[in-house]
Amino acid sequence: MLKQDVLNALTKNNGQFVSGQELSGQLGVSRAAVCKAVKFLCAQGYVIESRTNKGYRLISPPARLTRESVASALGSGAQLHPLEVLDSTDSTNTHLKRMALEGAPHGTVVLAEQQTGGRGRFDRVFHSPPGKGIYLSLLLRPTLPANKLMVLTAFTAVAVCRAIEQTCALRPQIKWTNDLILGGKKLCGILTELSLESETGRVQYAVVGIGINVNQESEEFPPELSSIATSLKSAAGRPISREALIAALLTQLDEMTASAFEAGRAQWLSEYRAACMTIGQAVSVQRGGQKRLGTALSIDEDAALVVRYEDGSVETVNSGEVSVRGLYGYAP
Ligand code: BTN
């Protein structure tokens, strides 16, 4: 079978480039057929670099994330979070909420190779194909009151930006409150879910879920996402090691589980503001079936969005759907 032959040829080449022309000559097929076989292999989770004038080289077989591979990327000195790595789950957030009810400790992390029911805000589907992305949830048992927890999502956005900058030399922007953007397209979504004790309003736990598009090719996104989603591989022009990015992210998130979170607030809040592309933009704020148009003015100390509406009134928004004109095809 051609796909297997292409794979064998790439494997034999020991990580060196082999041109499409050479492969097509060796295998007696067209270059287009070689290209199609390479795309198929990428969709199966093989990491293959393609370069103009050089051809293809196999970086790694479908890498399964394991506890060991994450630990080894973190390095020997690092302290590992209680960590569970799953082949497949409905949603790492849902899985971790089940663990939280059974008493899992603050700082527990769940990672999955794929999610069959990955979720975003407003129960939107978060596309989570095997081997391509990072689907990670972190359990926190915070002492902050529920109305102050916007900062968890905001801090997480900064932590993901820092980790991406370290490992990929790319600088994403933040769409308030929970999306990371590269080149005007969505790269990452964050979903923070809380469990509250109804009598007291005390936060029992928070689960912060992070989904990053890492090694998808643009044509691997479903049609409804292809114009609005991107991946690190597309932006960097090379495959990205998920383990290295997870290690950088866990190191950044450690600040949140430690006391440095509050002490470092002025610093990370200023990074959030600098990266936030929502500020100064025309926005629509949708809540409870109502939609209001205005301009995003600033991010306050609790990471809420300050908006001036068309009637001149100013509101601090900390929930609801905020669309930015020109982003994801939104035109008010
Ligand atoms: C959004 O786009 O609104 C947020 C997407 C959050 C996706 C992550 S992937 C890991 C965790 N598990 C989920 O089901 N969702 C979050």
Residues whose N, C-alpha, C, O or C-beta is under 5 A from the ligand:
A	BS01	BTN	S91 T92 N93 G117 G118 R119 G120 R121 F126 I134 Y135 L136 G189 I190 L191 G209 I210 G211
